[in-house]
Amino acid sequence: MASALSNYSCLVMHRSTEFSSSRFLPSSATPLVGCKPKGSSVRCQSSTSTDENKTTKSMNLLDNASNLLTNFLSGGKIGSMPTAEGAVSDLFGKPLFFSLYDWFIEHGSVYKLAFGPKAFVVVSDPIVARHILRENAFAYDKGVLADILEPIMGKGLIPADLDTWKQRRRVIAPGFHSLYLEAMAKVFTDCSVRMIAKFEKLLEVEASRGEKKIDLDLEAEFSSLALDIIGLGVFNYDFGSVTKESPVIKAVYGTLFEAEHRSTFYLPYWKIPLAKWLVPRQRKFQNDLKVINDCLDALIKNAKETREEADVEKLQQRDYLNIKDASLLRFLVDMRGVDADDRQLRDDLMTMLIAGHETTAAVLTWAIFLLAQHPAKMKKAQAEIDLVLGKERTTFEAIKKLEYLRLIVVEALRLYPQPPLLIRRSLMSDTLPGGYNGNKDGYAIPPGTDLFVSVYNLHRSPHFWDNPNDFEPERFLMQKLSQLEGWAGFDPSRSPGALYPNEISPFCLLEEGQESALVTNLPSWSQP
């Protein structure tokens, strides 16, 4: 999950407000886009910027034993490729994707990680990633990811197998039509205004005490905002999490913490019979799931009881700005010709609720974090917002005119992708391409091999990016030609008006459920 993937800490202070984020994502503090502080100062510590955070080669007897055991149990069957060795603490002492990046620079774009709980093949090359995720996708499932998330999301979009994912995507995609998106722009605005009103009230309280600043956990605030937007836009349900604590939201975070716990624990003790009743944290997990499922079941039941069946074309022509229920759930239930199975609906809604809000909050937090370090870019973004939106109500058409803000979001996703890792498991024997500077004969992958596709490494690869660690939103405006085999370069003029990069833009969004990766444009890809 996105929330377990960073240990950045940053504090930005200015004369009127102080925001800080300390939960899981970058601790950052900066005015919201729209505020105009007179001055600011930034203190920031980053896990990628100090020598002490570099992956260590110091290994003890336990580490050596772990390497041998992992290779014996699962690493030995993987074909010949560069192998990363290190201390077990390298896997758990800091976010995993930082260590994977260090080993990528040392060992190349495809290597074996053969210590810790089990062996993984780590992929940091766009051509190899395309092979796994697109060209030979049916040879892989989601492996460890599905094992962890299926108890929470069932057959939802993220843990689903490829056939189920394609079927559900075909059903859900028509719901995101232009009139719905216009209605959602109103929801975005209303929820954002509610959050800003909360901040202003806090400032007033502090001002009455002679204080000129407030402390805020920005990632938590953005999570609450995203939850409220998802609740209204997807379920027609107001969680009100920006202003109050909801038992459903508490349960959501409970399930997230359990997912994080399971992703880092060596032994899956939760699979032991009776563990769900005997282990306190597992009892809590089951209770949290029940709270969320009961809420979703009630919403589905109500939507079905008030169903007004119609064809897709008629549903897409409804007056979404003025109807009482403009939610995606209403669209899916009313869509004629689709058997709205309660369990599948619940799994899809659970996925959007659990995964959708965290990724959104993470992108917003990282974007603010980056803007806080680049005041000139923040000023440019603010000027664009003032010019395009002014004091008028935000519309979807207006959002599409925020060109520089779009580039900021895309660049934030490049530097801090959500998620930074994609996980796959081979279902059959396969041969991976060698990739950039790799083995020309490729790499043999036996059935049952677990793989990490490191989106973080793809996005910061010095082989494919100029100044890969720099925050440069303008990079997506410039044409880049490539002489590298298998990579065509990119030309932004080929996709004018796109909200975000598509498959003929500079970089594309590879969708696997709600997983996405900005990867280099490859010549064999076609526009969706």
Secondary structure, DSSP 8 states (H G I E B T S, - for coil): -GGGS---EEEEEESS-EEB--SSS-B-----TT---S-EEEEEE-TTSSGGGS------HHHHHHHHHHIIIIITTS-S--EE---THHHHSS-HHHHHHHHHHHH-SEEEE-SSSS-EEEE--HHHHHIIIIITGGGEE-HHHHHHHHHHHTT-TTTS-HHHHHHHHHHHGGGS-HHHHHHHHHHHHHHHHHHHHHHHHHHHHHHHTT------BHHHHHHHHHHHHHIIIIIS----TTTS--HHHHHHHHHHHHHHHHHH-SS-GGGSTTHHHHSHHHHHHHHHHHHHHHHHHHHHHHHHHT---B-HHHHTTS-TTTSS---HHHHHHHBTT----HHHHHHHHHHHHHHHHHHHHHHHHHHHHHHHH-HHHHHHHHHHHHHHTTTS---HHHHTT-HHHHHHHHHHHHHS-SSSEEEEEESS-EEE---TTS-TT-EEE-TT-EEEEEHHHHHT-TTT-SSTTS--GGGGGS-EE--STT--EE-GGGSTT-SS--TTSSEEEEEETTEEEEEE--TT----
